[in-house]
Amino acid sequence: MLDVFSVTCPFFALVLAGFVATYKKMLPLEAIPGLNIFVLYFALPCMLFRFGTHAQLDQLFNPAVFITYFIGACLMVCLAIALSMRAGLGWNNSSFGALVAAFPNTGFMGVPLLLALFGLSASGTAIVTITIDMVFTTSLCIALSRLEGAGTHGTGVAIQNAMKGIVGNPMPWAIGIGVFFCAFDLEFLKPLDKTVQLLGDAASPTALFTVGAVLARSWMTRDHKCDAKRTKYQIKIDYGTITILKLIVHPLLVYTLGRIAIALGFGLDVNSLKIMVLVAALPSASNVVMLSQRYGADNERIAQIILFTTAIAFVTFSTLVKIYA
């Protein structure tokens, strides 16, 4: 187990460092948007571009990988919404609770972790999961959130806004360009390639530190009065049940679907399934906080769920790596 912790511990330690630095006011809250911009538009796209250039194209275009993970994401959304609606949270909060339960933090945390654990052999499958979560899972949950009835925008407008967000997100474009370079064996000129390499090398530590800073900011600026307006049952659903769905139910669901696909001879290999299960076991994606705020959901609730899943995932994810990988 120590050999697994030796790989995973530094990643979670960087998240903790960002949290502590922000909570202790060593990092001003005003600096966090700048960190986000550097990670989202400079460092992380370069890392994902390099990730795409080494993708295994047979995994990338394997329909069994796409269908298995896609069905798992849809089932997670349905399950989380059903539980949240039962607690009386409404379509808007239920939908973003479902998104935080089904959308792992693959971009900021999963990619560097998978690279450290398995090398570039994980690239193709990881790219498929990122694409599904960014395009399909996010769009589905945003569209469902507009069924609230009290909002001023319809489902069509929500889908349109979601697609605009996807088009403006540099991460899918970086992956796509990298895969294009891989498919046609293209290379940048050496000075530009070195620049991309330097920015890509900075992505992992900066992204993880930024995740911690974002979580600390959400914790420091939360409104304690919001919890007073909810019943104890609603709070239990929000924090306990959604966390269990993300860290335990999601990877179990993907594993079960994958074993069924393998048994039926659908062309899914064991290594691809392993990567999908580990992706599903990651903590919730930190960008869901910004989405929930944009669409008028309870972003403080979402931020605290992300905080809990990130903290607990240090144990659950590391244990899964030891048992399964």
C-alpha positions as semicolon CSV with decimal commas, in nm:
position;residue;x (nm);y (nm);z (nm)
1;M;0,000;0,000;0,000
2;L;0,291;0,234;0,070
3;D;0,402;0,214;-0,293
4;V;0,056;0,335;-0,401
5;F;0,052;0,618;-0,146
6;S;0,396;0,723;-0,265
7;V;0,238;0,799;-0,604
8;T;-0,101;0,940;-0,499
9;C;0,003;1,128;-0,184
10;P;0,196;1,411;-0,360
11;F;-0,107;1,491;-0,579
12;F;-0,345;1,523;-0,285
13;A;-0,073;1,703;-0,086
14;L;-0,063;1,975;-0,352
15;V;-0,440;2,017;-0,322
16;L;-0,399;2,046;0,055
17;A;-0,119;2,299;0,008
18;G;-0,343;2,518;-0,205
19;F;-0,623;2,490;0,050
20;V;-0,399;2,580;0,345
21;A;-0,227;2,866;0,160
22;T;-0,563;3,021;0,078
23;Y;-0,725;2,951;0,414
24;K;-0,429;3,105;0,597
25;K;-0,446;3,405;0,358
26;M;-0,097;3,348;0,225
27;L;-0,261;3,341;-0,117
28;P;-0,505;3,630;-0,167
29;L;-0,851;3,534;-0,290
30;E;-0,806;3,788;-0,570
31;A;-0,515;3,580;-0,707
32;I;-0,723;3,265;-0,761
33;P;-0,885;3,380;-1,090
34;G;-0,535;3,444;-1,227
35;L;-0,429;3,092;-1,134
36;N;-0,741;2,957;-1,300
37;I;-0,668;3,146;-1,621
38;F;-0,308;3,021;-1,632
39;V;-0,415;2,660;-1,575
40;L;-0,720;2,660;-1,802
41;Y;-0,585;2,856;-2,099
42;F;-0,210;2,794;-2,091
43;A;-0,069;2,506;-1,886
44;L;-0,343;2,243;-1,895
45;P;-0,413;2,270;-2,272
46;C;-0,041;2,216;-2,338
47;M;-0,036;1,909;-2,114
48;L;-0,351;1,770;-2,278
49;F;-0,210;1,842;-2,623
50;R;0,097;1,633;-2,540
51;F;-0,139;1,374;-2,391
52;G;-0,327;1,361;-2,722
53;T;-0,014;1,332;-2,934
54;H;0,066;1,003;-2,758
55;A;-0,288;0,866;-2,763
56;Q;-0,347;0,505;-2,863
57;L;-0,589;0,553;-3,149
58;D;-0,739;0,204;-3,123
59;Q;-0,856;0,290;-2,768
60;L;-0,966;0,636;-2,870
61;F;-1,204;0,509;-3,137
62;N;-1,326;0,202;-2,950
63;P;-1,709;0,226;-2,938
64;A;-1,724;-0,016;-2,645
65;V;-1,528;0,230;-2,428
66;F;-1,754;0,519;-2,528
67;I;-2,081;0,331;-2,478
68;T;-1,982;0,175;-2,145
69;Y;-1,871;0,500;-1,984
70;F;-2,159;0,696;-2,140
71;I;-2,423;0,458;-2,002
72;G;-2,256;0,473;-1,660
73;A;-2,267;0,854;-1,662
74;C;-2,634;0,859;-1,763
75;L;-2,731;0,610;-1,492
76;M;-2,539;0,813;-1,232
77;V;-2,725;1,129;-1,334
78;C;-3,063;0,953;-1,309
79;L;-2,982;0,800;-0,969
80;A;-2,852;1,123;-0,818
81;I;-3,146;1,327;-0,946
82;A;-3,396;1,073;-0,813
83;L;-3,242;1,085;-0,464
84;S;-3,217;1,465;-0,459
85;M;-3,571;1,516;-0,591
86;R;-3,697;1,284;-0,321
87;A;-3,534;1,518;-0,068
88;G;-3,724;1,809;-0,219
89;L;-3,432;1,996;-0,374
90;G;-3,595;2,080;-0,707
91;W;-3,471;2,032;-1,063
92;N;-3,198;2,297;-1,057
93;N;-3,015;2,184;-0,742
94;S;-3,086;1,818;-0,815
95;S;-2,934;1,844;-1,163
96;F;-2,613;2,005;-1,043
97;G;-2,597;1,755;-0,759
98;A;-2,616;1,488;-1,029
99;L;-2,339;1,659;-1,227
100;V;-2,111;1,671;-0,923
101;A;-2,185;1,300;-0,865
102;A;-2,116;1,193;-1,225
103;F;-1,838;1,431;-1,337
104;P;-1,492;1,333;-1,203
105;N;-1,203;1,576;-1,181
106;T;-1,024;1,414;-1,475
107;G;-0,873;1,729;-1,624
108;F;-0,709;1,883;-1,318
109;M;-0,636;1,568;-1,118
110;G;-0,706;1,251;-1,316
111;V;-0,476;1,307;-1,612
112;P;-0,158;1,371;-1,406
113;L;-0,248;1,086;-1,169
114;L;-0,309;0,839;-1,451
115;L;0,012;0,945;-1,623
116;A;0,206;0,885;-1,302
117;L;0,042;0,546;-1,244
118;F;0,024;0,398;-1,596
119;G;0,213;0,625;-1,831
120;L;0,088;0,717;-2,177
121;S;-0,095;0,384;-2,218
122;A;-0,388;0,545;-2,033
123;S;-0,421;0,830;-2,282
124;G;-0,681;0,697;-2,528
125;T;-0,934;0,580;-2,271
126;A;-0,891;0,890;-2,054
127;I;-0,953;1,116;-2,353
128;V;-1,283;0,937;-2,423
129;T;-1,402;0,984;-2,064
130;I;-1,307;1,354;-2,064
131;T;-1,498;1,408;-2,389
132;I;-1,811;1,237;-2,258
133;D;-1,812;1,433;-1,932
134;M;-1,739;1,771;-2,089
135;V;-1,983;1,739;-2,379
136;F;-2,262;1,497;-2,291
137;T;-2,286;1,473;-1,911
138;T;-2,251;1,848;-1,860
139;S;-2,501;1,936;-2,134
140;L;-2,754;1,682;-2,004
141;C;-2,741;1,813;-1,646
142;I;-2,762;2,177;-1,752
143;A;-3,062;2,100;-1,972
144;L;-3,234;1,913;-1,687
145;S;-3,167;2,203;-1,450
146;R;-3,381;2,427;-1,673
147;L;-3,689;2,211;-1,607
148;E;-3,731;2,396;-1,278
149;G;-4,007;2,606;-1,431
150;A;-3,922;2,915;-1,230
151;G;-3,626;3,008;-1,447
152;T;-3,641;3,270;-1,718
153;H;-3,469;3,053;-1,979
154;G;-3,593;2,739;-2,144
155;T;-3,420;2,408;-2,197
156;G;-3,322;2,502;-2,553
157;V;-3,143;2,815;-2,433
158;A;-2,968;2,611;-2,163
159;I;-2,842;2,359;-2,417
160;Q;-2,725;2,643;-2,641
161;N;-2,537;2,804;-2,352
162;A;-2,386;2,469;-2,259
163;M;-2,262;2,418;-2,613
164;K;-2,112;2,768;-2,615
165;G;-1,925;2,682;-2,298
166;I;-1,795;2,361;-2,454
167;V;-1,680;2,539;-2,771
168;G;-1,504;2,804;-2,559
169;N;-1,332;2,546;-2,339
170;P;-0,971;2,509;-2,458
171;M;-0,924;2,159;-2,312
172;P;-1,127;1,961;-2,573
173;W;-0,961;2,161;-2,849
174;A;-0,615;2,087;-2,710
175;I;-0,693;1,715;-2,696
176;G;-0,837;1,719;-3,048
177;I;-0,537;1,899;-3,196
178;G;-0,304;1,659;-3,016
179;V;-0,489;1,358;-3,156
180;F;-0,471;1,518;-3,503
181;F;-0,094;1,556;-3,468
182;C;-0,075;1,194;-3,352
183;A;-0,282;1,060;-3,641
184;F;-0,071;1,238;-3,906
185;D;0,264;1,214;-3,721
186;L;0,309;1,593;-3,709
187;E;0,548;1,790;-3,489
188;F;0,594;2,153;-3,385
189;L;0,914;2,342;-3,457
190;K;1,161;2,286;-3,173
191;P;1,131;2,631;-3,007
192;L;0,751;2,606;-3,001
193;D;0,763;2,243;-2,892
194;K;0,989;2,336;-2,600
195;T;0,749;2,613;-2,498
196;V;0,456;2,369;-2,502
197;Q;0,662;2,123;-2,299
198;L;0,746;2,383;-2,032
199;L;0,384;2,491;-1,997
200;G;0,267;2,129;-1,989
201;D;0,514;2,046;-1,713
202;A;0,372;2,332;-1,506
203;A;0,012;2,213;-1,547
204;S;-0,005;1,934;-1,292
205;P;0,131;2,112;-0,980
206;T;-0,041;2,441;-1,061
207;A;-0,376;2,277;-1,137
208;L;-0,375;2,074;-0,816
209;F;-0,272;2,377;-0,608
210;T;-0,550;2,577;-0,774
211;V;-0,809;2,309;-0,693
212;G;-0,717;2,343;-0,327
213;A;-0,736;2,722;-0,348
214;V;-1,080;2,712;-0,511
215;L;-1,210;2,473;-0,246
216;A;-1,071;2,692;0,034
217;R;-1,231;3,002;-0,117
218;S;-1,568;2,826;-0,134
219;W;-1,529;2,711;0,227
220;M;-1,430;3,059;0,350
221;T;-1,707;3,245;0,168
222;R;-1,988;2,999;0,236
223;D;-2,307;3,123;0,400
224;H;-2,385;2,924;0,715
225;K;-2,744;3,046;0,698
226;C;-2,807;2,824;0,394
227;D;-2,774;2,508;0,601
228;A;-3,029;2,640;0,850
229;K;-3,290;2,649;0,573
230;R;-3,254;2,276;0,500
231;T;-3,376;1,975;0,691
232;K;-3,127;1,730;0,835
233;Y;-3,240;1,477;0,575
234;Q;-3,161;1,716;0,290
235;I;-2,815;1,784;0,431
236;K;-2,753;1,410;0,464
237;I;-2,852;1,358;0,099
238;D;-2,638;1,651;-0,015
239;Y;-2,318;1,560;0,158
240;G;-2,326;1,194;0,257
241;T;-2,521;1,031;-0,022
242;I;-2,377;1,230;-0,312
243;T;-2,024;1,166;-0,183
244;I;-2,094;0,792;-0,164
245;L;-2,243;0,800;-0,514
246;K;-1,933;0,967;-0,654
247;L;-1,658;0,772;-0,481
248;I;-1,814;0,425;-0,446
249;V;-2,125;0,378;-0,659
250;H;-1,984;0,541;-0,974
251;P;-1,673;0,319;-1,005
252;L;-1,876;0,009;-0,911
253;L;-2,131;0,092;-1,177
254;V;-1,868;0,143;-1,447
255;Y;-1,694;-0,178;-1,344
256;T;-2,021;-0,375;-1,362
257;L;-2,111;-0,234;-1,702
258;G;-1,760;-0,305;-1,827
259;R;-1,764;-0,667;-1,710
260;I;-2,099;-0,714;-1,885
261;A;-1,956;-0,565;-2,204
262;I;-1,652;-0,794;-2,185
263;A;-1,871;-1,100;-2,119
264;L;-2,087;-1,017;-2,421
265;G;-1,779;-0,978;-2,643
266;F;-1,824;-0,608;-2,721
267;G;-1,452;-0,543;-2,770
268;L;-1,373;-0,383;-2,437
269;D;-1,033;-0,483;-2,300
270;V;-0,946;-0,515;-1,933
271;N;-0,690;-0,232;-1,934
272;S;-0,940;0,017;-2,078
273;L;-1,194;-0,086;-1,817
274;K;-0,935;-0,034;-1,543
275;I;-0,872;0,323;-1,657
276;M;-1,247;0,397;-1,676
277;V;-1,307;0,262;-1,326
278;L;-1,023;0,471;-1,182
279;V;-1,152;0,781;-1,361
280;A;-1,497;0,719;-1,210
281;A;-1,336;0,688;-0,864
282;L;-1,184;1,037;-0,883
283;P;-1,333;1,320;-0,672
284;S;-1,587;1,555;-0,824
285;A;-1,481;1,810;-1,085
286;S;-1,407;2,151;-0,936
287;N;-1,549;2,345;-1,232
288;V;-1,903;2,236;-1,138
289;V;-1,895;2,512;-0,873
290;M;-1,866;2,778;-1,144
291;L;-2,141;2,616;-1,352
292;S;-2,381;2,592;-1,059
293;Q;-2,321;2,959;-0,977
294;R;-2,380;3,060;-1,339
295;Y;-2,716;2,881;-1,351
296;G;-2,841;2,993;-1,013
297;A;-2,801;2,668;-0,818
298;D;-2,665;2,640;-0,464
299;N;-2,296;2,663;-0,547
300;E;-2,197;2,653;-0,179
301;R;-2,355;2,310;-0,146
302;I;-2,172;2,192;-0,458
303;A;-1,840;2,331;-0,332
304;Q;-1,869;2,149;-0,002
305;I;-1,953;1,819;-0,174
306;I;-1,644;1,863;-0,394
307;L;-1,438;1,935;-0,084
308;F;-1,559;1,618;0,086
309;T;-1,505;1,396;-0,218
310;T;-1,154;1,537;-0,267
311;A;-1,057;1,476;0,095
312;I;-1,205;1,125;0,115
313;A;-1,076;1,022;-0,230
314;F;-0,721;1,022;-0,096
315;V;-0,812;0,700;0,086
316;T;-1,075;0,552;-0,148
317;F;-0,885;0,617;-0,473
318;S;-0,554;0,493;-0,333
319;T;-0,723;0,180;-0,197
320;L;-0,887;0,110;-0,532
321;V;-0,552;0,147;-0,710
322;K;-0,398;-0,103;-0,472
323;I;-0,683;-0,355;-0,503
324;Y;-0,772;-0,323;-0,871
325;A;-0,468;-0,186;-1,052
